[in-house]
């Protein structure tokens, strides 16, 4: 996954990847001219973008309580503005010819009678219906809730174009559960995947997130993950996600990740 406004398309291609997901930061202005620029750049580079991924202004991944307070559709104070922004990002994706939209919707409460659960479910339906008008899918990023909660939520949302962007490292980073078991449960709903690695949170620090790691060096078991994807019949791209603080280190890690994944093929 690469970010508009941060990553350079030529550099991304030089890493040996054949396609990717485009991340859109919350503060990026999405004008028609901007979309036209991206459309022609992608066409010239002959680089397919499989998903446009939205981040939102004010999101903060410092630790689990902060994620609960700031990420996705769950925070009440920003819910309406993020809904409008989501429609803009979906339409930007359509304008550049991308058939899938994804984001973190945040921590969905397990209690299905909770007002936030109900309001966010309705919002996911409206977002899905907006994407459906563009013939797009809407993929919810995994990790912040256990597989069975997400599975139940998807069933309750009840929209044919809603699925999952499965990120195995998030299941580890949030301490949610074994990612390979979760993939077995959620497999039929998986639209796209992130290939990312990480270590479990420190048990002595309540609320702490685990640590993201270069691919193959964390607790996910990437070879197991790739084998499981094959086993369940997933044939989509393996989108490498790496968010190291240092951009040079990040690019170097992605380059190594490409080689590592090729070695598993
Ligand atoms: Mg991810």
Boltz pocket constraint, residues with backbone or C-beta under 6 A from the ligand:
constraints:
  - pocket:
      binder: B
      contacts: [[A, 141], [A, 167], [A, 170], [A, 194], [A, 196], [A, 241]]
      max_distance: 6.0
